[in-house]
């Protein structure tokens, strides 16, 4: 990589690469970076393919990542057709306006908090789900990482078993568990607490979300901890650290990258979740996911659905940005001490 | 001082050394994968003087590391006690023992800088920031890493990481410092430098060092006292000179340095016979009955080769190898035993050449009688 680095400063800080850098210089001349990148007629190293071969992969990657998002963002700035779904190619910010304001019969604009409330509920449920998932996943991941290599393989397999069947089917199973005659209510009656309305509540919805996203919290934490050197724990004990300190300053610290990805992998899909609020929440609590789905289906307001999606994306990106800034500050703070 | 009499009866030898670390009848048994019981520590009693460099030496799997970890509190003993002075420490948690370990893998915290690693143990003692900073710098200076405080462990070489681990443990001012095969991961040259460094640091700090190694040369060059371990037991405890010159048994003789074992028979209170040729020995042979089949253990550098005499033990020079500082010579005795002999040049080429018949002489002080 550093062989293609046009910045000579890096070359001086990495003496190992210095020689290669000098050799390249005469050939490279002063051509712009993009030309150097594409125009190199020879492979970077013997045995490597020419860089042009990477173009199809890059195109496919862009198409499948940025492509749909670009379409959604574009749709959000377009107008509804007079009848039916779809969009017409006429620039408009109506969709975003509808998020915050309503127009009454006479065309008067007034503030409308309904959609903000939906966003707030979704955000709250997603945060709750994420917090519980991470709290449950950490001890599980730690326990897994301390088992023998063979046992770890089996445990990872067990964690991934839910992925083998369809999410809808698994959510229906939860409906059976939580309904009035299900095992939970049977147990509650047995304990004399009487039947409770569990299904079709936001409680059931959150249970479903936790169930769905727990493996996504366990797996990255496990992978962060599986390479953890438990001799560091012995070293910490030896240096006088008690158990809580060892947990906080050594084990949790090592698991941190996994915790961060676990949070991201739980929060992002939970925020836009669709299946659990409908099937387990009974659609009583409107969530962003359901709102978006209904805009593309019944309401036939594609631009508004696209605008909602864009807002979710923006909130998620801002969250990720804040997390990385905070992470950076935390490590700088630790370094300064 | 001695008013606090320990409740448990202790080895008499242990009793004499109140201020150091004493291990009294320690036992630790593991169950192996096949369900067999393995005595990692088998009734071990050792007394280690305060401020000495003590070595636990033995082949891998002999229990020396388990013993070290038991002192650190990372393993629990099945039976026996460990005392530091008069304080019994074997029941304390590892974080409550005034003992620190330099791990074989160094076990530096990868997410902390060098200075933060060294500071870790001091923070656990809730020392003030200024004091921690001062001690960290002192310790890094002690191990010649004063400029490296801001680096991460993965930016250091193996030898530097080793020294950070040492500084981190020393910063706690332990009463005893435990070093687990600490130099074995380093290359030869670095290991020799670190041996000198460790001795210097041990002298300067006056801390008792207990050093585990399987390298007998390292043990001889560094130790004040050495315990040679085999199968969970010390075979011999003594100074390097005692261990080398007066091995207690065949295992110790064989494990330390090069040695020749020659079949012999006891013929008197201080005489043995090798192939019918009598040799005087200074060792007390009262443990063996007359006529007992024993082995004479002789160091290669203690054997003298001279022109053949009728009454002496005779052999044939098979190979003669110039090694620089000395000459390695293999001599076959008439019964087929091969003797390794180490000579200092120059030697008489008229007497000593390949195929020559020579007499083998050993002074009485340099023959060690051990079991066959």
Contacts between the chains, C-beta under 8 A, distances in Angstrom:
chain1	res1	chain2	res2	distance
A	229	B	105	7.3
A	229	B	107	7.1
A	231	B	103	6.1
A	231	B	105	5.6
A	231	B	107	4.7
A	232	B	107	5.4
A	232	B	109	6.2
A	234	B	74	5.3
A	234	B	94	7.6
A	234	B	101	7.9
A	234	B	103	7.3
A	234	B	107	6.9
A	235	B	101	7.5
A	235	B	103	6.0
A	235	B	107	3.8
A	235	B	108	7.8
A	235	B	109	7.5
A	236	B	109	7.8
A	236	B	120	7.3
A	237	B	73	7.6
A	237	B	74	7.3
A	237	B	93	7.5
A	237	B	94	4.3
A	237	B	95	5.4
A	238	B	72	5.9
A	238	B	73	7.8
A	238	B	74	7.2
A	238	B	94	5.5
A	238	B	95	7.6
A	238	B	100	5.9
A	238	B	101	4.9
A	238	B	169	7.8
A	239	B	95	7.7
A	239	B	100	6.9
A	239	B	120	5.4
A	239	B	121	3.6
A	239	B	124	6.0
A	239	B	168	7.0
A	239	B	169	7.7
A	239	B	172	6.6
A	240	B	95	4.7
A	240	B	121	5.5
A	240	B	124	3.6
A	240	B	125	6.3
A	240	B	172	6.8
A	241	B	95	6.1
A	241	B	120	7.5
A	241	B	124	5.2
A	242	B	95	5.8
A	245	B	124	6.9
A	249	B	120	7.8
A	250	B	109	6.7
A	253	B	111	5.4
A	254	B	111	7.2
A	334	B	111	7.8
A	334	B	112	7.7
A	334	B	116	7.6
A	335	B	113	6.6
A	337	B	116	7.1
